[in-house]
Amino acid sequence: MSRENPPCGTPRIQSELALLGYVVAKATIDKYKVQTHKPPSQTWRGFLDNHFTDIVAIDFLTVPTGTFRILFVFIVLQHDRRKVVDFSVTTNPTAAWTAQQMIEAFPDNTAPRFLIRDQDSIYGETFCHRIKNMGIEEVVTAPRSPWQNARVEKIHGSIRRERLNHVVVLTERHLRGICAITLITTTNRGLTFR
């Protein structure tokens, strides 16, 4: 019976045999049941562990200024060493601008294999097309799941806690300097400045 219906579990086989008049213990059914060995699907943690050196994460940090404007900080983070590869500040991010930042962050053939990003609408068709042409596979996190992109969220928290909670940002240039100082002190890695 288990050969003909592999998805049937032990309780179903036990109840079917009971309908035929055979009372069989669960342990007996488990002993003689045909085992199907299919590999388990990969978990999120397993994906991160298996492709740790090939992953880059991106995200936007929004910062209000003293003049009530909103500035956006685009951060590109390499997972294996928590190295901030690139960051940039703008008042008006578009899909084309974001795609250009990715090209400048990974010149020539230095693009990673995977890119973790959220479901923000800024990553439009232009961005997705450019990323695909670079040979990068996008991994989109679930809605409202910041823990799936936790490394970039940790950088956001560091920038906010260490600098932005104590300073009123005035201009793009001011914010760029604040971010540069914070990222140098928290990551102690090389950065590209623009």
Helices and strands as residue ranges (DSSP letters): H 10-19, H 26-32, H 44-50, G 52-54, E 55-64, E 70-78, E 83-90, H 95-105, E 114-117, H 125-133, E 137-140, G 146-149, H 150-159, I 160-164, H 172-187
